[in-house]
Amino acid sequence: MTMTLLALSALINSTPRLLARLLSYGSEFVSGIREARAMALLYHSLAGLTDRELAVRGLKRHDIPRAVLAGRLGTSARCALPDFTLCKR
C-alpha cells in the first residue's frame, strides 16, 4: 500500500510538468504549420505573377524561393512583404 501511495504521489507531482511540455510542443507544432502555410501562400502568390510584375518587385522567377525564405528568416538585405513589395533592411 505504501509503495502504491509513493508511486501515485510521484505521478501526481510530475503530471503538471509533463502537461506543460506537451502543450509547449503542441504550440510550437501549430506555430510551425501556421508559418509554413504563410510561406506557401506567399510562394503561390508570387509564382502567379507575370515576369514583368516580378521585375517590378526586383525579382526573377528563380528568385521566388529565396525571397520567400528571406521573408521567413529575415536575414536577407531584401524581404518579401505581404503586399509583395521589397524592403531594404
Stockholm file with secondary structure:
# STOCKHOLM 1.0

chainA/1-89         MTMTLLALSALINSTPRLLARLLSYGSEFVSGIREARAMALLYHSLAGLTDRELAVRGLKRHDIPRAVLAGRLGTSARCALPDFTLCKR
#=GR chainA/1-89 SS CHHHHHHHHHHHHHHHHHHHHHHHHHHHHHHHHHHHHHHHHHHHHHHTSCHHHHHHTTCCGGGHHHHHHHHHHCCSSEEECTTSCEEEC
#=GC SS_cons        CHHHHHHHHHHHHHHHHHHHHHHHHHHHHHHHHHHHHHHHHHHHHHHTSCHHHHHHTTCCGGGHHHHHHHHHHCCSSEEECTTSCEEEC
//
